[in-house]
Amino acid sequence: MVLNYNIPIFRKKVLINGNCLFLMGPIGTFFARLTNFLEENNVQTFKISFPLYEYGFPESRLIKYTQDIKFFKEVLKKVIIDKKIKHIFMYGNVLIPHKQALELVDELKKEDKIIKTHIFELGYLRPNFVTLENKGINYNSGFIKNRDFYLKQDSYEKFPIAKKYARFRIRKIWKAITFINHCFKNYNIVNYDHKLQPKPIYIWYQIKGFFLKYYFRLSEYKLKKKCFFEKNFYFVILQVSTDSQLTEGSNIKDNKKFIYKIIKDFAEAKIDCNLVFKHHPRDRGYTNYYNLIEKISKEFGVFKKVFYIHDCFLSKIFQNSNCRGTVLINSTVGYQSLYHSIPLKSLGISPFNIEGLSDQRDLVSFFKNPIPVDKLLFNKFYKYILENSQINGNFDGYFPFNKVFYF
């Protein structure tokens, strides 16, 4: 793969042509900094202030909402009309107010009232990227299209490399303050457990996860050599236990069912390979599947072939000649696997779950003989995703506001 450091990356600049309303943002001060940028360019901004408080906004921009979230939609409609809102910004599309906002925008469109939505998310093409879409993300992404659509797109002669920008530690302090504040606020903003609606016990889970990171680095050192270097292996990616990719973007619904299916089908394939489960780093401290994986793998007689690890460098995994394939629901790891031409099987709704990228056969067939990645299709797919949704920057450090938005 030929790489190029000089290709412009994000090409889909966003025209801001009216007043902007901000709903919930990523934990920290990113949305506050974005409103400052817009105000400096003579755009009036407003922020809905829920009981799950977000820092950095002056009182003049705040519209406080403390009622039951089920009444938010009717209040939001009044705010949009009274404040002449033309743009709504949000982080993700799983929170109740964000779902209501997206529904309301569709309803207003039928009344010839056009409101543009801008949805931020962590980068699909990590690291060093932030995602920005306008209708939905992940399993609701506007990039869920068919193979023929992507085959018609242009391809790269040389793959671009994004710049790595440092995060500012002072901003991470605000993330911690915000998280702790939210832990002690009893206010429903999502229908299930979610880290944007945390509980007090989550503070302990975060502390526990921090120390476990270093514990697993030492305790799993020999284990990683055994599972990655003694024979070929399949790499299985676990989602965060409450991730909407599981609960809303797949038929599997939870990690326990996912683990059971993977081990069952792996055993049925009867192949001489290892099966390596990787825990999600954001779920470290919250969950541990060791006993479950041990129980199920013993049930199907593959205990000696099944492994469970926590942290590793993904690029090293995918550059390992023993890696035969990746299995997941819908994760950014899918993009990385494809980037390194590692065969992929996706069991959820995702932009890359199309023929030529994710194996469309059953999982047993994939384990027996994974279909190679269509490199030209991936090249076109990657270029389209990158140039139309990926911004080189991060929420806690440098973000190129003036390259993304224009007036």
N, C-alpha and C positions, 0 to 999 in steps of 0.2 A: 504494500500500500504506500503510495507516494504522498507525502505531506507537504503542506504549503503554509507558511506563517503570514502571508500577505493578502489573503482573500478576504474581502469584507464579509462579515457574517450575517448580521440581522438586517434584512432589507425592507421589512414591512413596517415602515414608520406609521405612527398613530396620529391622526389629525384630531386635535382638541379644538372644538368649535362652539363651546358653550360651558355652562356651569357644571361642576363635577361633584358627585356624591360618593362618599367612601363608607363602605360597610366594614366588616371585620377584616383585618389585615394579618399578615404573618406576625407571630409573637415578636415584639420588639418595636422599633421606631421607624420602620421602612415607610409605612403609609404617611406618617407625620412628615418625613423628609420629602416624600413625593408631593404632598399638599403644599409644602413650602416652595418647591420648585414651580409648581403651577401658579401659585399666587404671585411669585416674582415675575411671571410672564403674563400678568393681568388676567388670570383665570380665577373666578370665584369658586371656592371649594367649601364643602360642608361635610361633617363627619357625624354619622349616627353613633352616639355614645351609649352602648349597652351597659348593664351592670358589670359585665366582664370588661373592666376598664382598660383602655389603651392610652399610653403616655405620649406626650410630645405635641398635642394639639392645643392651640389657644382656645379659650372659652368662646371666642367669637365664631369659631367654626363648628362648635358642637351643637348637635340636636339630640337632646337626651331622650332615651326611650327605656322605660322601666316596666311597662305593662307586660302581660303574658305575651309570649312570642306568637301565639296564634292570631293575635290582632294586628301584627306588624304590617301585613300586606296592605290593609286599608289605610294605615297611617303613612306608609311609604308612598302610596299613590298621591296622597295629599301633599307630601313633601315634594315630590317630583313636580307636581303642578305649581305649587306656591313658589318654589325656589327656581323654577324654570330649568330643571336638570336635563342635561343632554348626555351625560356620561355617568355610569355607575361602576365603581371599582370594588373588587372583592378578592379574597384569597381562598381559592378552592370553590367547589360548588356543592359541598355536602352539608353545610350548615343550613338550618331551617330558614333564616332570613335571606340567605343567598338563593336558595331554591325558590322562595317566594318572589324574590326580586326578578329572577329569570322568567318565572311564569307571568309576572305582571308586565314585564317588558314585551312579551309576546302578545298579551292582551291589548296593550296600548298600541301596538303596531297595527292591529285591526281597526283602531280608531284614528289611524294616520298620525299617531304620535310616535316618533322615532327616537328611542333612547338606546345608546350604544353601551354594551357591557364589556368590561375588561377584566379578565380573570387571571390572576397570578397563581403560580405554583412553583415548587422546586423544579429545577431543570430536568427535562427528559434526558438530555445528553450530558449527564454529570461526568466530572465536576465542572465548575466554572461557568455554569449557565443558570439562568432563571427562565421559566416558561411564562409566556403571555399568550392567551387565547381569548376569543371574544364570545364564545357560546357555551363552552364546557371544556373540561379537562379529563385526562385519563380515559375511563370507560365512556365518557360523554364527549370526547374530543372531536373537534371538527376534522381531524386527520384520519378518522376511521373511514377509509375509502377502499375501493376495490383495487386489485392488482393492476388492472388496465389503466386506471387513473395514474398510478405512479410510473408505469412503463412509458407514459407519454411525456413525463417530465425530463428536464435536462439532467445530465450527470456531471460530476466533478472529474477534471483531469487530475487534480491534486486535492487531497482532503485538507481542509483548513484546520489549524490548531488554535484553540482559544487561548487568550492570555489568562494567566492565573493572578487574581487580585486578592490581596490579604483582607481578612475580616478584622474589624476594629474591636478589640476586647472590651472597651467601654460600652459598646453597643450590646454586647452579650450580657453585660450586667443588667441592662434594661430588660432583656429577655427573661432573665431569672426573676427580676422584680415583678414583671407582668405575670409570669407563670404562677408565682406564689400568690399574688393577688387573686388570680382566677381560681386557685384551689379553695379559697375560702369564701367564694361567692356561689350561692345556691341559685343558679339561673339557667334554665334550659335553653340551649341554643343549637342542640343537635339531638337526634332521637336515640343515640346509643353512646357508649363510652367513647370519649375522644379526648386527645391531649389539648385541644382548644377549649375544652370544657372539663378541666381536670378536677380531681378530688384531692383532699389533703394527703391521703396515702401516697399520691403520685410524687410528692416531694421526696419521700423515703425511697421510692422506686428509682428516682433520678439519681439520688446519692448512691444507692446500691449499684446502679448500672455503671456509674463512674468508676467505682473500685473494681467491679467485675471485669471491666475492660482490661485492666492490667493483670488481674488474676488469670483470666483466660489466655492472655498472651503468653504467660509462663506455662500454665497447666496443659495447654493444647499444642505446645511446640512439637513434641514427638508424635502426637496423634496426627498432625497435619502431614508430617513426612510419610506416615504409614498410609493415609487415605489418598494422598495425591501422587505419590511417587512409586509405589510398589506395583500398581497395575492401572489400567484405564479406569476412568470414573465418569459418572454423570453428576452434574452439579444442580442441586435443588434449592431454590430461593424461597424462603418463608416471608410472608408479608407481616406487617405489624398486626397483632391479633384483632384490633378493631378497625383495620383499614377498610375503607369503603370499596376498595378493589375486590375484597373478599365478600363483604356483606351486600354490595349492590352491583358489582361488576363481574360476578361469576355465579355459577350454579352451585358452587361448593360451600360457600358461606362461612366457613371457619377453618383455621389451620389444622385442627385435629382431623377433620374429614379429609383435608388435602393430604396430610401425612399418611393417613390410612390408605388412600387411593394410590399414592405414589409407591409405597412399599408393596402393596398387593400386586400392582401391575409389573413392578420390577421383578418380583418373585416369579410371576407368571412367564416373564420373558426368558428366564433361565439362561442368563448370560454371565460370563466370567468377568465382571466389572464391579467396582465399588460404587456405592450410592452415597453422596455426601450432601447432607442438609446444612444449609447456612442460616443461622438465626439473623433476624433483622436487627441492625445496631440500635435503632430507636426503640426496640422492644426489650433490650437488655435491661435487666432489673425488674421488668414487669412479668415476664413469662419464662418458663424453662420447659422444654419438651423432651428432655433426656429420657425420663422414665417411660413416657408414651412411645417414643421411637424404639426404645429397647423392647418394650412389651410387644409391639406390633411386628417388629423384625424377627423376634423369636417365634411368634405365632406363625409366620410364613416361612420360617427356616432360613432366613438370610441375615441373621444377626452379625455374623463375622464380616459381612460385606457392607453393612450400613454404618455410617458415621454421622456425627453431629458436632459442628463447630460454630464458633461465634464471629470472630473477626479475621479478615484476611484481605490482601490486596487483590482486587478482582482482575487487574491487568495481568498479574503473574499467573493467576488461575487459567485465564483464557489463552495465555501464551505457552502453557504447559502442553506438550504434545500428547499427554495422556488424557486430556479432556475430550470426551466424545460428544457431549451435548449439555444443554441447560434446560431445566424444567421450572416453570413458574406460573403464576396467575397473570399478573400484569405489573411489571416492575421496570424501573429504569435500567436494571441489570440486563433486561432483554435487548436494549439498544447496544449495550457494551458487548454482549455475547455476539450479536450480529456484526458489530464493527470488527471483531476479531475472527469473523467467519466460523463461529462455533454453532453447530446446528441447534435449533431452538424449538421447544414445544411450549406453547402458551395455552393455559386452560381457562383464561378469562377473556373479557372484552378488551381489546387493545388495538392501537393503530397498526402494530406489526403482526397481528394475528391474521395474516393473509398467505395464500399459497406462494411459495418461493422464499418467504421469510420464516414463518412459523410452520412446522410440519403439521399438515391438516389431517393426518391419519390418527388412529387411536394411539394411546400412550404405549401399549405393549409393542406395537409395530415400531414406534420411535425408538424404544430401548433396544430392540433387536437390530435395527438398521436405520439410523437417522438420515433423513434426506439433507444433503448439503445446502448451504445458503446460496441463493441466487445473488451473486456479487454485484452484477449490474443493476438488478432491481433494488438491492439495498443501497447502492450508491445514489440512485435517483430518489429513493425514499428518504435517505439521510439528508440529502441536499434540500429537499422540499421542507422537511420538518425543521431543520436548522434555520433556514433563511426566512421562514414564515412564523416561527414561534419562539426561537431560542435567543436570549439576550446574554451576551458575554458580560457577566458581573455577578454580584450576589446581594442578598438582602441586608447583610450586616457590614458590608464594606463598600467598595466602589460600585456604583450603578450609573450607566450612561444616560441619565434622564434626557439630556439635550440631543442624543442620537436616536432616541426611541420616540419622543413626542415632538410634534411641531404645531404651529399655530397659524 
